[in-house]
């Protein structure tokens, strides 16, 4: 299932946890745990977002949540 998550990231679309969970036939909690795991091993980078920075965020139109507890993930840059 981790490979499926990475495939979804490679599609270039923004994803929310609920939609990703539905695509993977999983729960939002499981998807969040897998994303956190991928971040912990350095494949993804976890980005904490806050309502204060939404106006400057490039993903503001895709996120549409404006909730400070939200987290975003992106591929971690390779060195």
Gaussian input, Z-matrix of N, CA and C with variables (Angstrom, degrees):
# hf/3-21g

backbone

0 1
 N
 C     1     B1
 C     2     B2     1     A1
 N     3     B3     2     A2     1     D1
 C     4     B4     3     A3     2     D2
 C     5     B5     4     A4     3     D3
 N     6     B6     5     A5     4     D4
 C     7     B7     6     A6     5     D5
 C     8     B8     7     A7     6     D6
 N     9     B9     8     A8     7     D7
 C    10    B10     9     A9     8     D8
 C    11    B11    10    A10     9     D9
 N    12    B12    11    A11    10    D10
 C    13    B13    12    A12    11    D11
 C    14    B14    13    A13    12    D12
 N    15    B15    14    A14    13    D13
 C    16    B16    15    A15    14    D14
 C    17    B17    16    A16    15    D15
 N    18    B18    17    A17    16    D16
 C    19    B19    18    A18    17    D17
 C    20    B20    19    A19    18    D18
 N    21    B21    20    A20    19    D19
 C    22    B22    21    A21    20    D20
 C    23    B23    22    A22    21    D21
 N    24    B24    23    A23    22    D22
 C    25    B25    24    A24    23    D23
 C    26    B26    25    A25    24    D24
 N    27    B27    26    A26    25    D25
 C    28    B28    27    A27    26    D26
 C    29    B29    28    A28    27    D27
 N    30    B30    29    A29    28    D28
 C    31    B31    30    A30    29    D29
 C    32    B32    31    A31    30    D30
 N    33    B33    32    A32    31    D31
 C    34    B34    33    A33    32    D32
 C    35    B35    34    A34    33    D33
 N    36    B36    35    A35    34    D34
 C    37    B37    36    A36    35    D35
 C    38    B38    37    A37    36    D36
 N    39    B39    38    A38    37    D37
 C    40    B40    39    A39    38    D38
 C    41    B41    40    A40    39    D39
 N    42    B42    41    A41    40    D40
 C    43    B43    42    A42    41    D41
 C    44    B44    43    A43    42    D42
 N    45    B45    44    A44    43    D43
 C    46    B46    45    A45    44    D44
 C    47    B47    46    A46    45    D45
 N    48    B48    47    A47    46    D46
 C    49    B49    48    A48    47    D47
 C    50    B50    49    A49    48    D48
 N    51    B51    50    A50    49    D49
 C    52    B52    51    A51    50    D50
 C    53    B53    52    A52    51    D51
 N    54    B54    53    A53    52    D52
 C    55    B55    54    A54    53    D53
 C    56    B56    55    A55    54    D54
 N    57    B57    56    A56    55    D55
 C    58    B58    57    A57    56    D56
 C    59    B59    58    A58    57    D57
 N    60    B60    59    A59    58    D58
 C    61    B61    60    A60    59    D59
 C    62    B62    61    A61    60    D60
 N    63    B63    62    A62    61    D61
 C    64    B64    63    A63    62    D62
 C    65    B65    64    A64    63    D63
 N    66    B66    65    A65    64    D64
 C    67    B67    66    A66    65    D65
 C    68    B68    67    A67    66    D66
 N    69    B69    68    A68    67    D67
 C    70    B70    69    A69    68    D68
 C    71    B71    70    A70    69    D69
 N    72    B72    71    A71    70    D70
 C    73    B73    72    A72    71    D71
 C    74    B74    73    A73    72    D72
 N    75    B75    74    A74    73    D73
 C    76    B76    75    A75    74    D74
 C    77    B77    76    A76    75    D75
 N    78    B78    77    A77    76    D76
 C    79    B79    78    A78    77    D77
 C    80    B80    79    A79    78    D78
 N    81    B81    80    A80    79    D79
 C    82    B82    81    A81    80    D80
 C    83    B83    82    A82    81    D81
 N    84    B84    83    A83    82    D82
 C    85    B85    84    A84    83    D83
 C    86    B86    85    A85    84    D84
 N    87    B87    86    A86    85    D85
 C    88    B88    87    A87    86    D86
 C    89    B89    88    A88    87    D87
 N    90    B90    89    A89    88    D88
 C    91    B91    90    A90    89    D89
 C    92    B92    91    A91    90    D90
 N    93    B93    92    A92    91    D91
 C    94    B94    93    A93    92    D92
 C    95    B95    94    A94    93    D93
 N    96    B96    95    A95    94    D94
 C    97    B97    96    A96    95    D95
 C    98    B98    97    A97    96    D96
 N    99    B99    98    A98    97    D97
 C   100   B100    99    A99    98    D98
 C   101   B101   100   A100    99    D99
 N   102   B102   101   A101   100   D100
 C   103   B103   102   A102   101   D101
 C   104   B104   103   A103   102   D102
 N   105   B105   104   A104   103   D103
 C   106   B106   105   A105   104   D104
 C   107   B107   106   A106   105   D105
 N   108   B108   107   A107   106   D106
 C   109   B109   108   A108   107   D107
 C   110   B110   109   A109   108   D108
 N   111   B111   110   A110   109   D109
 C   112   B112   111   A111   110   D110
 C   113   B113   112   A112   111   D111
 N   114   B114   113   A113   112   D112
 C   115   B115   114   A114   113   D113
 C   116   B116   115   A115   114   D114
 N   117   B117   116   A116   115   D115
 C   118   B118   117   A117   116   D116
 C   119   B119   118   A118   117   D117
 N   120   B120   119   A119   118   D118
 C   121   B121   120   A120   119   D119
 C   122   B122   121   A121   120   D120
 N   123   B123   122   A122   121   D121
 C   124   B124   123   A123   122   D122
 C   125   B125   124   A124   123   D123
 N   126   B126   125   A125   124   D124
 C   127   B127   126   A126   125   D125
 C   128   B128   127   A127   126   D126
 N   129   B129   128   A128   127   D127
 C   130   B130   129   A129   128   D128
 C   131   B131   130   A130   129   D129
 N   132   B132   131   A131   130   D130
 C   133   B133   132   A132   131   D131
 C   134   B134   133   A133   132   D132
 N   135   B135   134   A134   133   D133
 C   136   B136   135   A135   134   D134
 C   137   B137   136   A136   135   D135
 N   138   B138   137   A137   136   D136
 C   139   B139   138   A138   137   D137
 C   140   B140   139   A139   138   D138
 N   141   B141   140   A140   139   D139
 C   142   B142   141   A141   140   D140
 C   143   B143   142   A142   141   D141
 N   144   B144   143   A143   142   D142
 C   145   B145   144   A144   143   D143
 C   146   B146   145   A145   144   D144
 N   147   B147   146   A146   145   D145
 C   148   B148   147   A147   146   D146
 C   149   B149   148   A148   147   D147
 N   150   B150   149   A149   148   D148
 C   151   B151   150   A150   149   D149
 C   152   B152   151   A151   150   D150
 N   153   B153   152   A152   151   D151
 C   154   B154   153   A153   152   D152
 C   155   B155   154   A154   153   D153
 N   156   B156   155   A155   154   D154
 C   157   B157   156   A156   155   D155
 C   158   B158   157   A157   156   D156
 N   159   B159   158   A158   157   D157
 C   160   B160   159   A159   158   D158
 C   161   B161   160   A160   159   D159
 N   162   B162   161   A161   160   D160
 C   163   B163   162   A162   161   D161
 C   164   B164   163   A163   162   D162
 N   165   B165   164   A164   163   D163
 C   166   B166   165   A165   164   D164
 C   167   B167   166   A166   165   D165
 N   168   B168   167   A167   166   D166
 C   169   B169   168   A168   167   D167
 C   170   B170   169   A169   168   D168
 N   171   B171   170   A170   169   D169
 C   172   B172   171   A171   170   D170
 C   173   B173   172   A172   171   D171
 N   174   B174   173   A173   172   D172
 C   175   B175   174   A174   173   D173
 C   176   B176   175   A175   174   D174
 N   177   B177   176   A176   175   D175
 C   178   B178   177   A177   176   D176
 C   179   B179   178   A178   177   D177
 N   180   B180   179   A179   178   D178
 C   181   B181   180   A180   179   D179
 C   182   B182   181   A181   180   D180
 N   183   B183   182   A182   181   D181
 C   184   B184   183   A183   182   D182
 C   185   B185   184   A184   183   D183
 N   186   B186   185   A185   184   D184
 C   187   B187   186   A186   185   D185
 C   188   B188   187   A187   186   D186
 N   189   B189   188   A188   187   D187
 C   190   B190   189   A189   188   D188
 C   191   B191   190   A190   189   D189
 N   192   B192   191   A191   190   D190
 C   193   B193   192   A192   191   D191
 C   194   B194   193   A193   192   D192
 N   195   B195   194   A194   193   D193
 C   196   B196   195   A195   194   D194
 C   197   B197   196   A196   195   D195
 N   198   B198   197   A197   196   D196
 C   199   B199   198   A198   197   D197
 C   200   B200   199   A199   198   D198
 N   201   B201   200   A200   199   D199
 C   202   B202   201   A201   200   D200
 C   203   B203   202   A202   201   D201
 N   204   B204   203   A203   202   D202
 C   205   B205   204   A204   203   D203
 C   206   B206   205   A205   204   D204
 N   207   B207   206   A206   205   D205
 C   208   B208   207   A207   206   D206
 C   209   B209   208   A208   207   D207
 N   210   B210   209   A209   208   D208
 C   211   B211   210   A210   209   D209
 C   212   B212   211   A211   210   D210
 N   213   B213   212   A212   211   D211
 C   214   B214   213   A213   212   D212
 C   215   B215   214   A214   213   D213
 N   216   B216   215   A215   214   D214
 C   217   B217   216   A216   215   D215
 C   218   B218   217   A217   216   D216
 N   219   B219   218   A218   217   D217
 C   220   B220   219   A219   218   D218
 C   221   B221   220   A220   219   D219
 N   222   B222   221   A221   220   D220
 C   223   B223   222   A222   221   D221
 C   224   B224   223   A223   222   D222
 N   225   B225   224   A224   223   D223
 C   226   B226   225   A225   224   D224
 C   227   B227   226   A226   225   D225
 N   228   B228   227   A227   226   D226
 C   229   B229   228   A228   227   D227
 C   230   B230   229   A229   228   D228
 N   231   B231   230   A230   229   D229
 C   232   B232   231   A231   230   D230
 C   233   B233   232   A232   231   D231
 N   234   B234   233   A233   232   D232
 C   235   B235   234   A234   233   D233
 C   236   B236   235   A235   234   D234

   B1=1.4374
   B2=1.5327
   B3=1.3270
   B4=1.4584
   B5=1.5290
   B6=1.3340
   B7=1.4698
   B8=1.5221
   B9=1.3176
   B10=1.4616
   B11=1.5244
   B12=1.3168
   B13=1.4659
   B14=1.5153
   B15=1.3129
   B16=1.4637
   B17=1.5273
   B18=1.3293
   B19=1.4649
   B20=1.5223
   B21=1.3163
   B22=1.4650
   B23=1.5264
   B24=1.3200
   B25=1.4616
   B26=1.5168
   B27=1.3109
   B28=1.4677
   B29=1.5249
   B30=1.3360
   B31=1.4608
   B32=1.5212
   B33=1.3263
   B34=1.4566
   B35=1.5136
   B36=1.3197
   B37=1.4608
   B38=1.5200
   B39=1.3179
   B40=1.4644
   B41=1.5277
   B42=1.2954
   B43=1.4582
   B44=1.5102
   B45=1.2975
   B46=1.4587
   B47=1.5243
   B48=1.3059
   B49=1.4645
   B50=1.5266
   B51=1.3086
   B52=1.4715
   B53=1.5217
   B54=1.3334
   B55=1.4706
   B56=1.5207
   B57=1.3188
   B58=1.4575
   B59=1.5338
   B60=1.3050
   B61=1.4687
   B62=1.5279
   B63=1.3154
   B64=1.4693
   B65=1.5275
   B66=1.3242
   B67=1.4731
   B68=1.5239
   B69=1.3264
   B70=1.4657
   B71=1.5246
   B72=1.3380
   B73=1.4592
   B74=1.5296
   B75=1.3251
   B76=1.4565
   B77=1.5261
   B78=1.3082
   B79=1.4637
   B80=1.5324
   B81=1.3288
   B82=1.4659
   B83=1.5348
   B84=1.3235
   B85=1.4632
   B86=1.5293
   B87=1.3279
   B88=1.4659
   B89=1.5241
   B90=1.3251
   B91=1.4633
   B92=1.5247
   B93=1.3196
   B94=1.4636
   B95=1.5233
   B96=1.3108
   B97=1.4719
   B98=1.5283
   B99=1.3299
   B100=1.4711
   B101=1.5307
   B102=1.3285
   B103=1.4618
   B104=1.5248
   B105=1.3222
   B106=1.4616
   B107=1.5250
   B108=1.3331
   B109=1.4672
   B110=1.5334
   B111=1.3192
   B112=1.4651
   B113=1.5245
   B114=1.3134
   B115=1.4627
   B116=1.5271
   B117=1.3244
   B118=1.4708
   B119=1.5220
   B120=1.3279
   B121=1.4731
   B122=1.5255
   B123=1.3350
   B124=1.4539
   B125=1.5111
   B126=1.3306
   B127=1.4653
   B128=1.5267
   B129=1.3192
   B130=1.4575
   B131=1.5152
   B132=1.3136
   B133=1.4504
   B134=1.5208
   B135=1.3025
   B136=1.4502
   B137=1.5190
   B138=1.3141
   B139=1.4600
   B140=1.5158
   B141=1.2970
   B142=1.4593
   B143=1.5186
   B144=1.2947
   B145=1.4585
   B146=1.5156
   B147=1.3009
   B148=1.4669
   B149=1.5122
   B150=1.2834
   B151=1.4647
   B152=1.5156
   B153=1.3088
   B154=1.4535
   B155=1.5221
   B156=1.3163
   B157=1.4576
   B158=1.5216
   B159=1.3252
   B160=1.4626
   B161=1.5290
   B162=1.3086
   B163=1.4613
   B164=1.5274
   B165=1.3210
   B166=1.4595
   B167=1.5244
   B168=1.3270
   B169=1.4547
   B170=1.5244
   B171=1.3231
   B172=1.4613
   B173=1.5181
   B174=1.3129
   B175=1.4601
   B176=1.5264
   B177=1.3164
   B178=1.4601
   B179=1.5360
   B180=1.3188
   B181=1.4634
   B182=1.5250
   B183=1.3185
   B184=1.4620
   B185=1.5161
   B186=1.3089
   B187=1.4531
   B188=1.5230
   B189=1.2763
   B190=1.4745
   B191=1.5242
   B192=1.3060
   B193=1.4563
   B194=1.5218
   B195=1.3208
   B196=1.4642
   B197=1.5273
   B198=1.3247
   B199=1.4593
   B200=1.5274
   B201=1.3217
   B202=1.4656
   B203=1.5213
   B204=1.3273
   B205=1.4666
   B206=1.5259
   B207=1.3086
   B208=1.4569
   B209=1.5218
   B210=1.2984
   B211=1.4528
   B212=1.5184
   B213=1.3068
   B214=1.4547
   B215=1.5183
   B216=1.3122
   B217=1.4554
   B218=1.5088
   B219=1.3312
   B220=1.4554
   B221=1.5223
   B222=1.3475
   B223=1.4636
   B224=1.5020
   B225=1.2916
   B226=1.4527
   B227=1.5173
   B228=1.3162
   B229=1.4608
   B230=1.5307
   B231=1.3236
   B232=1.4580
   B233=1.5168
   B234=1.3162
   B235=1.4758
   B236=1.4799
   A1=111.03
   A2=118.39
   A3=121.29
   A4=110.59
   A5=115.66
   A6=119.15
   A7=111.01
   A8=117.28
   A9=120.51
   A10=110.79
   A11=116.53
   A12=119.65
   A13=109.98
   A14=117.25
   A15=120.06
   A16=111.13
   A17=118.35
   A18=121.10
   A19=110.80
   A20=115.90
   A21=120.24
   A22=110.71
   A23=117.11
   A24=120.41
   A25=110.94
   A26=117.24
   A27=119.86
   A28=112.46
   A29=117.10
   A30=119.83
   A31=111.71
   A32=116.48
   A33=120.55
   A34=114.71
   A35=117.67
   A36=120.12
   A37=109.99
   A38=115.41
   A39=117.36
   A40=107.13
   A41=115.69
   A42=120.80
   A43=109.66
   A44=116.38
   A45=117.14
   A46=107.38
   A47=114.98
   A48=120.91
   A49=111.57
   A50=117.55
   A51=120.14
   A52=111.90
   A53=117.15
   A54=120.05
   A55=111.42
   A56=115.98
   A57=119.81
   A58=110.15
   A59=116.81
   A60=120.41
   A61=110.65
   A62=116.87
   A63=120.26
   A64=110.61
   A65=117.37
   A66=120.84
   A67=111.80
   A68=115.16
   A69=120.03
   A70=112.67
   A71=116.40
   A72=121.26
   A73=110.51
   A74=114.41
   A75=121.69
   A76=109.01
   A77=116.03
   A78=120.27
   A79=109.85
   A80=117.20
   A81=119.96
   A82=112.15
   A83=117.03
   A84=120.32
   A85=111.81
   A86=116.45
   A87=120.28
   A88=110.52
   A89=116.83
   A90=120.47
   A91=110.12
   A92=116.96
   A93=120.28
   A94=110.57
   A95=117.20
   A96=120.97
   A97=110.81
   A98=116.85
   A99=119.70
   A100=110.78
   A101=117.22
   A102=120.38
   A103=110.41
   A104=117.04
   A105=120.83
   A106=111.26
   A107=116.46
   A108=120.41
   A109=110.29
   A110=116.90
   A111=119.97
   A112=111.04
   A113=117.07
   A114=120.29
   A115=110.49
   A116=117.00
   A117=120.09
   A118=112.43
   A119=117.91
   A120=119.89
   A121=112.04
   A122=116.47
   A123=120.30
   A124=116.74
   A125=118.11
   A126=120.61
   A127=110.59
   A128=115.07
   A129=121.20
   A130=109.03
   A131=115.31
   A132=120.73
   A133=107.86
   A134=116.04
   A135=121.89
   A136=108.70
   A137=115.84
   A138=121.36
   A139=107.91
   A140=115.96
   A141=120.06
   A142=107.04
   A143=116.49
   A144=118.48
   A145=109.17
   A146=115.21
   A147=119.59
   A148=109.14
   A149=115.89
   A150=121.06
   A151=110.87
   A152=118.20
   A153=121.20
   A154=112.20
   A155=117.67
   A156=119.70
   A157=113.49
   A158=118.93
   A159=121.01
   A160=112.51
   A161=117.13
   A162=119.16
   A163=111.93
   A164=117.81
   A165=121.88
   A166=113.34
   A167=116.67
   A168=120.92
   A169=111.52
   A170=116.61
   A171=121.30
   A172=112.43
   A173=118.04
   A174=121.99
   A175=113.25
   A176=117.53
   A177=120.52
   A178=111.98
   A179=118.59
   A180=120.72
   A181=112.66
   A182=117.53
   A183=120.55
   A184=111.84
   A185=117.97
   A186=122.11
   A187=111.39
   A188=116.65
   A189=124.14
   A190=114.50
   A191=118.93
   A192=117.93
   A193=113.11
   A194=116.49
   A195=121.17
   A196=113.21
   A197=115.97
   A198=120.75
   A199=108.79
   A200=118.36
   A201=120.72
   A202=114.61
   A203=117.94
   A204=118.93
   A205=112.56
   A206=118.19
   A207=120.31
   A208=111.58
   A209=114.65
   A210=122.34
   A211=107.21
   A212=116.06
   A213=121.85
   A214=108.22
   A215=116.04
   A216=121.12
   A217=108.92
   A218=115.94
   A219=121.11
   A220=107.86
   A221=114.50
   A222=117.47
   A223=108.87
   A224=115.72
   A225=120.48
   A226=108.62
   A227=115.88
   A228=120.57
   A229=109.97
   A230=115.01
   A231=119.96
   A232=108.91
   A233=115.43
   A234=120.33
   A235=110.89
   D1=-29.19
   D2=176.90
   D3=-61.07
   D4=-39.58
   D5=177.81
   D6=-63.93
   D7=-36.30
   D8=178.10
   D9=-65.09
   D10=-39.31
   D11=177.12
   D12=-62.05
   D13=-44.50
   D14=-179.73
   D15=-65.16
   D16=-34.57
   D17=174.56
   D18=-61.60
   D19=-42.22
   D20=178.10
   D21=-61.10
   D22=-40.15
   D23=177.23
   D24=-64.45
   D25=-37.48
   D26=-177.47
   D27=-70.80
   D28=-14.29
   D29=178.48
   D30=-70.64
   D31=-18.23
   D32=177.63
   D33=84.56
   D34=-4.48
   D35=178.80
   D36=-83.35
   D37=151.98
   D38=172.35
   D39=-78.80
   D40=146.48
   D41=-175.57
   D42=-128.79
   D43=142.79
   D44=169.15
   D45=-108.28
   D46=160.61
   D47=-173.00
   D48=-59.15
   D49=-43.27
   D50=-177.80
   D51=-63.03
   D52=-45.35
   D53=179.19
   D54=-66.06
   D55=-40.87
   D56=179.41
   D57=-64.31
   D58=-41.71
   D59=177.85
   D60=-61.56
   D61=-41.68
   D62=179.16
   D63=-64.27
   D64=-42.05
   D65=179.04
   D66=-63.25
   D67=-33.86
   D68=-177.57
   D69=-93.72
   D70=1.60
   D71=-177.34
   D72=54.14
   D73=49.61
   D74=-177.05
   D75=-136.91
   D76=-177.92
   D77=178.18
   D78=-96.74
   D79=154.61
   D80=175.70
   D81=-57.85
   D82=-35.32
   D83=179.21
   D84=-65.27
   D85=-40.50
   D86=178.73
   D87=-66.98
   D88=-42.44
   D89=178.96
   D90=-62.39
   D91=-43.09
   D92=178.34
   D93=-61.18
   D94=-42.31
   D95=178.39
   D96=-62.38
   D97=-40.81
   D98=-179.87
   D99=-68.19
   D100=-39.89
   D101=177.61
   D102=-63.87
   D103=-42.65
   D104=176.43
   D105=-61.26
   D106=-39.35
   D107=178.48
   D108=-64.54
   D109=-46.49
   D110=179.20
   D111=-60.97
   D112=-33.63
   D113=175.90
   D114=-69.94
   D115=-39.33
   D116=-177.65
   D117=-66.96
   D118=-27.18
   D119=179.13
   D120=-96.39
   D121=5.37
   D122=172.14
   D123=89.44
   D124=7.63
   D125=179.57
   D126=-81.02
   D127=-40.20
   D128=178.21
   D129=-116.72
   D130=157.88
   D131=173.47
   D132=-112.72
   D133=129.64
   D134=178.74
   D135=-88.20
   D136=131.81
   D137=179.94
   D138=-121.73
   D139=117.46
   D140=175.83
   D141=-78.66
   D142=132.26
   D143=177.29
   D144=-115.39
   D145=158.65
   D146=179.37
   D147=-137.91
   D148=155.28
   D149=179.96
   D150=-60.10
   D151=-27.27
   D152=-179.50
   D153=-67.35
   D154=-28.68
   D155=-176.28
   D156=-101.19
   D157=-0.09
   D158=-177.11
   D159=-57.43
   D160=-38.60
   D161=-177.40
   D162=-62.67
   D163=-24.52
   D164=-179.67
   D165=-100.18
   D166=-2.88
   D167=-175.53
   D168=-81.06
   D169=137.21
   D170=177.87
   D171=-70.64
   D172=-18.17
   D173=-177.48
   D174=-100.91
   D175=11.07
   D176=-173.92
   D177=-57.03
   D178=-35.69
   D179=-179.59
   D180=-73.56
   D181=-27.29
   D182=178.02
   D183=-85.01
   D184=-33.14
   D185=-175.26
   D186=-73.27
   D187=-55.64
   D188=177.75
   D189=55.39
   D190=19.52
   D191=-176.44
   D192=-106.16
   D193=-36.87
   D194=-179.19
   D195=52.24
   D196=39.63
   D197=178.47
   D198=-111.36
   D199=124.38
   D200=-177.32
   D201=-59.55
   D202=-23.87
   D203=-177.59
   D204=-81.77
   D205=-2.23
   D206=-179.09
   D207=-69.24
   D208=153.67
   D209=179.06
   D210=-132.06
   D211=141.85
   D212=175.81
   D213=-115.90
   D214=155.54
   D215=177.10
   D216=-128.75
   D217=147.33
   D218=173.82
   D219=-145.47
   D220=158.87
   D221=175.21
   D222=-59.50
   D223=137.21
   D224=178.39
   D225=-79.10
   D226=135.63
   D227=-178.60
   D228=-63.76
   D229=134.60
   D230=177.72
   D231=-83.63
   D232=142.33
   D233=-179.45
   D234=-102.40

